[in-house]
């Protein structure tokens, strides 16, 4: 019996201090960069399923009609609604969701927010595309992972969950926006 392959990839842009949003929960202009956006959109085009939180779903339209899975404690397990699939991880585990939505396998793009990233840290990322606006700090903002609240860097959280940096590139030299690619089972490089 052939097993379908599912690849789970995280995607985020963070500030120099590992924040994905300001104190109000919104992404500040300092984290918006064209080079990162183009790379991000290309990655979403390759995905079979996009996973995001309720707030991100409400804030970012879905003009391409990509298949979305929205995490919400208001969902009753896994529900198909007009705007996508809604999932409550407390009522249905990921393995069951994947069996229903990805029976043939495919790439999953996990785009946040923090609670979504935390959920998939526990499930396991195969790769993580971590863009960083190196000149931006958001001292009172929302960290990418809950562990970052305790002074642990996003890179160390990824390492603790079995990922290693595979690649690093500067997407925008002038704005100092970089991209590091983390991969499960990869050697540091």
Phi and psi in degrees as GROMACS dihedral restraints (atoms count N, CA, C in turn):
[ dihedral_restraints ]
;  ai    aj    ak    al  type     phi  dphi    fc
    3     4     5     6     1   -83.3    20    10
    4     5     6     7     1   132.6    20    10
    6     7     8     9     1   -95.0    20    10
    7     8     9    10     1   137.1    20    10
    9    10    11    12     1   -76.6    20    10
   10    11    12    13     1   143.3    20    10
   12    13    14    15     1   -98.6    20    10
   13    14    15    16     1   126.8    20    10
   15    16    17    18     1  -117.5    20    10
   16    17    18    19     1   126.4    20    10
   18    19    20    21     1  -111.1    20    10
   19    20    21    22     1   124.0    20    10
   21    22    23    24     1  -105.5    20    10
   22    23    24    25     1   116.9    20    10
   24    25    26    27     1  -120.8    20    10
   25    26    27    28     1   126.9    20    10
   27    28    29    30     1   -87.6    20    10
   28    29    30    31     1   151.0    20    10
   30    31    32    33     1  -141.1    20    10
   31    32    33    34     1   122.8    20    10
   33    34    35    36     1  -155.9    20    10
   34    35    36    37     1   152.9    20    10
   36    37    38    39     1  -116.9    20    10
   37    38    39    40     1   132.4    20    10
   39    40    41    42     1  -124.2    20    10
   40    41    42    43     1   162.6    20    10
   42    43    44    45     1   -79.5    20    10
   43    44    45    46     1   176.2    20    10
   45    46    47    48     1   -59.9    20    10
   46    47    48    49     1   -27.2    20    10
   48    49    50    51     1  -102.0    20    10
   49    50    51    52     1    27.6    20    10
   51    52    53    54     1    65.7    20    10
   52    53    54    55     1    33.0    20    10
   54    55    56    57     1  -102.8    20    10
   55    56    57    58     1   144.8    20    10
   57    58    59    60     1  -107.4    20    10
   58    59    60    61     1   -10.7    20    10
   60    61    62    63     1  -156.4    20    10
   61    62    63    64     1   164.8    20    10
   63    64    65    66     1   -82.6    20    10
   64    65    66    67     1  -175.7    20    10
   66    67    68    69     1   -61.2    20    10
   67    68    69    70     1   -25.8    20    10
   69    70    71    72     1   -82.8    20    10
   70    71    72    73     1    -5.5    20    10
   72    73    74    75     1    91.7    20    10
   73    74    75    76     1     5.0    20    10
   75    76    77    78     1   -99.9    20    10
   76    77    78    79     1   148.6    20    10
   78    79    80    81     1   -76.3    20    10
   79    80    81    82     1   119.7    20    10
   81    82    83    84     1   -75.0    20    10
   82    83    84    85     1   158.8    20    10
   84    85    86    87     1   -57.0    20    10
   85    86    87    88     1   -30.3    20    10
   87    88    89    90     1   -63.0    20    10
   88    89    90    91     1   -16.7    20    10
   90    91    92    93     1  -100.4    20    10
   91    92    93    94     1     7.8    20    10
   93    94    95    96     1  -105.8    20    10
   94    95    96    97     1   116.1    20    10
   96    97    98    99     1  -137.9    20    10
   97    98    99   100     1   135.8    20    10
   99   100   101   102     1   -60.3    20    10
  100   101   102   103     1   -43.8    20    10
  102   103   104   105     1   -62.7    20    10
  103   104   105   106     1   -43.1    20    10
  105   106   107   108     1   -65.3    20    10
  106   107   108   109     1   -42.5    20    10
  108   109   110   111     1   -60.4    20    10
  109   110   111   112     1   -42.4    20    10
  111   112   113   114     1   -64.9    20    10
  112   113   114   115     1   -43.7    20    10
  114   115   116   117     1   -62.1    20    10
  115   116   117   118     1   -45.0    20    10
  117   118   119   120     1   -60.0    20    10
  118   119   120   121     1   -46.9    20    10
  120   121   122   123     1   -63.1    20    10
  121   122   123   124     1   -39.1    20    10
  123   124   125   126     1   -61.7    20    10
  124   125   126   127     1   -42.5    20    10
  126   127   128   129     1   -65.1    20    10
  127   128   129   130     1   -39.7    20    10
  129   130   131   132     1   -64.8    20    10
  130   131   132   133     1   -35.1    20    10
  132   133   134   135     1   -63.2    20    10
  133   134   135   136     1   -25.8    20    10
  135   136   137   138     1   -85.6    20    10
  136   137   138   139     1   -10.0    20    10
  138   139   140   141     1   -88.0    20    10
  139   140   141   142     1   146.4    20    10
  141   142   143   144     1   -85.5    20    10
  142   143   144   145     1   -26.6    20    10
  144   145   146   147     1  -147.9    20    10
  145   146   147   148     1   133.4    20    10
  147   148   149   150     1  -107.2    20    10
  148   149   150   151     1   127.7    20    10
  150   151   152   153     1  -112.3    20    10
  151   152   153   154     1   127.8    20    10
  153   154   155   156     1  -152.7    20    10
  154   155   156   157     1   168.8    20    10
  156   157   158   159     1   -84.5    20    10
  157   158   159   160     1   169.6    20    10
  159   160   161   162     1   -60.4    20    10
  160   161   162   163     1   -42.0    20    10
  162   163   164   165     1   -67.4    20    10
  163   164   165   166     1   -46.4    20    10
  165   166   167   168     1   -61.1    20    10
  166   167   168   169     1   -38.7    20    10
  168   169   170   171     1   -61.9    20    10
  169   170   171   172     1   -42.2    20    10
  171   172   173   174     1   -69.8    20    10
  172   173   174   175     1   -33.4    20    10
  174   175   176   177     1   -81.9    20    10
  175   176   177   178     1   -29.4    20    10
  177   178   179   180     1  -115.0    20    10
  178   179   180   181     1   110.8    20    10
  180   181   182   183     1   -60.2    20    10
  181   182   183   184     1   165.8    20    10
  183   184   185   186     1  -122.6    20    10
  184   185   186   187     1    64.9    20    10
  186   187   188   189     1   -64.0    20    10
  187   188   189   190     1   -25.2    20    10
  189   190   191   192     1   -85.6    20    10
  190   191   192   193     1    -2.4    20    10
  192   193   194   195     1    64.1    20    10
  193   194   195   196     1    34.1    20    10
  195   196   197   198     1   -65.6    20    10
  196   197   198   199     1   150.1    20    10
  198   199   200   201     1   -71.5    20    10
  199   200   201   202     1   118.5    20    10
  201   202   203   204     1  -113.5    20    10
  202   203   204   205     1   144.8    20    10
  204   205   206   207     1  -120.5    20    10
  205   206   207   208     1   114.4    20    10
  207   208   209   210     1  -104.4    20    10
  208   209   210   211     1   121.6    20    10
  210   211   212   213     1   -81.3    20    10
  211   212   213   214     1   130.5    20    10
  213   214   215   216     1  -159.1    20    10
  214   215   216   217     1   134.1    20    10
  216   217   218   219     1   -72.4    20    10
  217   218   219   220     1    -6.0    20    10
  219   220   221   222     1   -86.7    20    10
  220   221   222   223     1   -11.7    20    10
  222   223   224   225     1   -78.1    20    10
  223   224   225   226     1   153.6    20    10
  225   226   227   228     1  -101.5    20    10
  226   227   228   229     1    75.8    20    10
  228   229   230   231     1    81.2    20    10
  229   230   231   232     1  -114.8    20    10
  231   232   233   234     1  -119.8    20    10
  232   233   234   235     1   121.7    20    10
  234   235   236   237     1  -126.1    20    10
  235   236   237   238     1   138.2    20    10
  237   238   239   240     1   -93.3    20    10
  238   239   240   241     1   120.4    20    10
  240   241   242   243     1  -118.0    20    10
  241   242   243   244     1   174.2    20    10
  243   244   245   246     1   -60.1    20    10
  244   245   246   247     1   -29.3    20    10
  246   247   248   249     1  -103.4    20    10
  247   248   249   250     1     7.4    20    10
  249   250   251   252     1   142.6    20    10
  250   251   252   253     1  -174.7    20    10
  252   253   254   255     1   -88.6    20    10
  253   254   255   256     1   137.5    20    10
  255   256   257   258     1  -113.9    20    10
  256   257   258   259     1   136.4    20    10
  258   259   260   261     1  -135.3    20    10
  259   260   261   262     1   132.7    20    10
  261   262   263   264     1  -109.2    20    10
  262   263   264   265     1   106.0    20    10
  264   265   266   267     1   -64.5    20    10
  265   266   267   268     1   -17.1    20    10
  267   268   269   270     1   -75.8    20    10
  268   269   270   271     1   -18.8    20    10
  270   271   272   273     1  -109.1    20    10
  271   272   273   274     1   -14.0    20    10
  273   274   275   276     1  -151.9    20    10
  274   275   276   277     1   133.2    20    10
  276   277   278   279     1   -82.9    20    10
  277   278   279   280     1   164.6    20    10
  279   280   281   282     1   -60.8    20    10
  280   281   282   283     1   -40.2    20    10
  282   283   284   285     1   -57.1    20    10
  283   284   285   286     1   -41.5    20    10
  285   286   287   288     1   -67.5    20    10
  286   287   288   289     1   -41.4    20    10
  288   289   290   291     1   -63.1    20    10
  289   290   291   292     1   -47.5    20    10
  291   292   293   294     1   -61.4    20    10
  292   293   294   295     1   -38.2    20    10
  294   295   296   297     1   -63.8    20    10
  295   296   297   298     1   -34.8    20    10
  297   298   299   300     1   -80.5    20    10
  298   299   300   301     1   -41.0    20    10
  300   301   302   303     1   -96.9    20    10
  301   302   303   304     1   -21.0    20    10
  303   304   305   306     1  -131.9    20    10
  304   305   306   307     1    45.2    20    10
  306   307   308   309     1   -57.5    20    10
  307   308   309   310     1   -31.0    20    10
  309   310   311   312     1   -94.1    20    10
  310   311   312   313     1     4.9    20    10
  312   313   314   315     1    84.7    20    10
  313   314   315   316     1  -170.8    20    10
  315   316   317   318     1   137.9    20    10
  316   317   318   319     1   177.7    20    10
  318   319   320   321     1   -96.3    20    10
  319   320   321   322     1   134.9    20    10
  321   322   323   324     1  -109.5    20    10
  322   323   324   325     1   125.3    20    10
  324   325   326   327     1  -103.8    20    10
  325   326   327   328     1   112.2    20    10
  327   328   329   330     1   -97.1    20    10
  328   329   330   331     1   116.2    20    10
  330   331   332   333     1  -112.3    20    10
  331   332   333   334     1     4.9    20    10
  333   334   335   336     1    98.7    20    10
  334   335   336   337     1  -176.2    20    10
  336   337   338   339     1   -77.7    20    10
  337   338   339   340     1  -157.7    20    10
  339   340   341   342     1   -55.8    20    10
  340   341   342   343     1   -47.8    20    10
  342   343   344   345     1   -66.0    20    10
  343   344   345   346     1   -32.7    20    10
  345   346   347   348     1   -67.9    20    10
  346   347   348   349     1   -45.0    20    10
  348   349   350   351     1   -61.2    20    10
  349   350   351   352     1   -42.3    20    10
  351   352   353   354     1   -60.2    20    10
  352   353   354   355     1   -43.8    20    10
  354   355   356   357     1   -59.2    20    10
  355   356   357   358     1   -42.8    20    10
  357   358   359   360     1   -81.7    20    10
  358   359   360   361     1   -17.6    20    10
  360   361   362   363     1   -61.5    20    10
  361   362   363   364     1   -41.3    20    10
  363   364   365   366     1   -69.6    20    10
  364   365   366   367     1   -37.5    20    10
  366   367   368   369     1   -70.9    20    10
  367   368   369   370     1   -43.3    20    10
  369   370   371   372     1   117.1    20    10
  370   371   372   373     1   117.8    20    10
  372   373   374   375     1   -87.8    20    10
  373   374   375   376     1   141.0    20    10
  375   376   377   378     1   -86.8    20    10
  376   377   378   379     1   -32.0    20    10
  378   379   380   381     1  -153.8    20    10
  379   380   381   382     1   160.9    20    10
  381   382   383   384     1  -145.2    20    10
  382   383   384   385     1   123.6    20    10
  384   385   386   387     1   -95.8    20    10
  385   386   387   388     1   105.8    20    10
  387   388   389   390     1  -109.1    20    10
  388   389   390   391     1   100.9    20    10
  390   391   392   393     1   -86.5    20    10
  391   392   393   394     1   150.2    20    10
  393   394   395   396     1  -140.2    20    10
  394   395   396   397     1   126.7    20    10
  396   397   398   399     1   -87.4    20    10
  397   398   399   400     1    93.3    20    10
  399   400   401   402     1   -68.2    20    10
  400   401   402   403     1   -18.6    20    10
  402   403   404   405     1   -98.7    20    10
  403   404   405   406     1     5.8    20    10
  405   406   407   408     1  -112.6    20    10
  406   407   408   409     1   132.9    20    10
  408   409   410   411     1  -124.7    20    10
  409   410   411   412     1   146.6    20    10
  411   412   413   414     1  -134.4    20    10
  412   413   414   415     1    79.8    20    10
  414   415   416   417     1   -57.2    20    10
  415   416   417   418     1   -35.6    20    10
  417   418   419   420     1  -107.8    20    10
  418   419   420   421     1    25.9    20    10
  420   421   422   423     1   -89.6    20    10
  421   422   423   424     1  -171.0    20    10
  423   424   425   426     1   -93.6    20    10
  424   425   426   427     1   120.9    20    10
  426   427   428   429     1   -73.6    20    10
  427   428   429   430     1   156.1    20    10
  429   430   431   432     1   -62.5    20    10
  430   431   432   433     1   -41.1    20    10
  432   433   434   435     1  -124.5    20    10
  433   434   435   436     1   147.5    20    10
  435   436   437   438     1   -58.3    20    10
  436   437   438   439     1   -35.3    20    10
  438   439   440   441     1   -60.7    20    10
  439   440   441   442     1   -24.1    20    10
  441   442   443   444     1   -67.8    20    10
  442   443   444   445     1   -19.2    20    10
  444   445   446   447     1   -63.5    20    10
  445   446   447   448     1   -24.0    20    10
  447   448   449   450     1   -95.9    20    10
  448   449   450   451     1    16.8    20    10
  450   451   452   453     1    85.7    20    10
  451   452   453   454     1     7.2    20    10
  453   454   455   456     1   -86.6    20    10
  454   455   456   457     1   132.2    20    10
  456   457   458   459     1   -72.7    20    10
  457   458   459   460     1   157.7    20    10
  459   460   461   462     1   -58.8    20    10
  460   461   462   463     1   -38.9    20    10
  462   463   464   465     1   -62.2    20    10
  463   464   465   466     1   -42.3    20    10
  465   466   467   468     1   -68.0    20    10
  466   467   468   469     1   -35.4    20    10
  468   469   470   471     1   -62.4    20    10
  469   470   471   472     1   -45.5    20    10
  471   472   473   474     1   -61.6    20    10
  472   473   474   475     1   -42.6    20    10
  474   475   476   477     1   -60.8    20    10
  475   476   477   478     1   -43.7    20    10
  477   478   479   480     1   -61.8    20    10
  478   479   480   481     1   -23.0    20    10
  480   481   482   483     1  -103.3    20    10
  481   482   483   484     1    22.6    20    10
  483   484   485   486     1    85.8    20    10
  484   485   486   487     1    14.1    20    10
  486   487   488   489     1  -105.4    20    10
  487   488   489   490     1   151.5    20    10
  489   490   491   492     1  -131.5    20    10
  490   491   492   493     1   146.5    20    10
  492   493   494   495     1   -68.5    20    10
  493   494   495   496     1   125.7    20    10
  495   496   497   498     1  -102.6    20    10
  496   497   498   499     1   -30.8    20    10
  498   499   500   501     1  -152.5    20    10
  499   500   501   502     1   153.0    20    10
  501   502   503   504     1  -145.2    20    10
  502   503   504   505     1   134.8    20    10
  504   505   506   507     1  -147.5    20    10
  505   506   507   508     1   151.3    20    10
  507   508   509   510     1   -92.1    20    10
  508   509   510   511     1   116.6    20    10
  510   511   512   513     1   -78.9    20    10
  511   512   513   514     1   -33.1    20    10
  513   514   515   516     1  -146.0    20    10
  514   515   516   517     1   102.7    20    10
  516   517   518   519     1   -62.0    20    10
  517   518   519   520     1   -44.3    20    10
  519   520   521   522     1   -63.8    20    10
  520   521   522   523     1   -46.3    20    10
  522   523   524   525     1   -84.7    20    10
  523   524   525   526     1    -8.1    20    10
  525   526   527   528     1    59.1    20    10
  526   527   528   529     1    54.6    20    10
  528   529   530   531     1  -108.7    20    10
  529   530   531   532     1   119.5    20    10
  531   532   533   534     1  -112.9    20    10
  532   533   534   535     1   166.7    20    10
  534   535   536   537     1  -136.7    20    10
  535   536   537   538     1   123.3    20    10
  537   538   539   540     1  -115.4    20    10
  538   539   540   541     1   140.1    20    10
  540   541   542   543     1  -110.6    20    10
  541   542   543   544     1   123.7    20    10
  543   544   545   546     1  -108.0    20    10
  544   545   546   547     1   139.6    20    10
  546   547   548   549     1  -136.9    20    10
  547   548   549   550     1   140.3    20    10
  549   550   551   552     1   -67.7    20    10
  550   551   552   553     1   135.7    20    10
  552   553   554   555     1    74.9    20    10
  553   554   555   556     1     2.9    20    10
  555   556   557   558     1   -85.1    20    10
  556   557   558   559     1   155.0    20    10
  558   559   560   561     1   -86.1    20    10
  559   560   561   562     1   146.6    20    10
  561   562   563   564     1   -57.3    20    10
  562   563   564   565     1   135.5    20    10
